[in-house]
Amino acid sequence: MPRLSEVIAALDDLWPAERAESWDAVGTVVGEPDQEVSRVLFAVDPVQEIVDEAVKLGADLLVTHHPLYLRGTTTVSAATFKGRVVHTLIKNDIALHVAHTNADTADPGVSDALAGALDLNVVRPLVPDPGDPARRRGLGRVCELPHPLTVRELAARAAERLPATAQGIRVAGDPEATVRTVAVSGGSGDSLFDHVRAAGVDAFLTADLRHHPVSEARAHSPLALLDAAHWATEWPWCELGAAQLDEISDRNGWDLRVHVSKTVTDPWTAQVASAPTSSAMGAPN
């Protein structure tokens, strides 16, 4: 069995910490470098439910996309929910490693996994990494559909292929418009509208779209917008990362058992559709 330090070195080769954004908090949060690793669990969120799953699974290492302490802390008291996560990990000899924005821009990365889940052909990064002369790394992906779909059909595909959430898929734009090219970005993507418009695509699929940026984007162009749940757009990366680590394990003769959590940690738990209204009624007071 490999030691944690060996597995972390392999993960750092996939997602170097120096490629994370300056505000990000990536890398190993908890773990003894010399401990042996035989079982690994991938998940989006380092929340108590996932940590409890790692304990039940007998995992030695938990790899998550989202950081535990993004803005720093002054306490790991078990009286706090994040502190309780740390205590549970340490008590059960489970290491925690985070790959966040360094996994977003990787080749392949979070948006490649999202594109793959939707059967899209990746053409190039939406925002290329200037440090990559091959222009394969970067944020988001510009993609082509093998066959044209309507916006409605693309939304239905996303709803079918991505993990189910209470939100589902929201659409802004003409549902019957034809889509041949799509930009995708796992996680929050409404800061990328300028790049999406410059790419000249027919649609943009991402998460966490807000009212004003969407309204302004729709005023600029007929670009169709598809808004999925944040967690759902990033979960496919867990399967990608697990497959990458499986390949490394086989190459090194480590015989790791690598798992992907299917626990839904999207914070939204239900949705109630609005009742149909007549246009004559107008908006409520």
Disulfide bonds with the S-S distance in Angstrom:
none
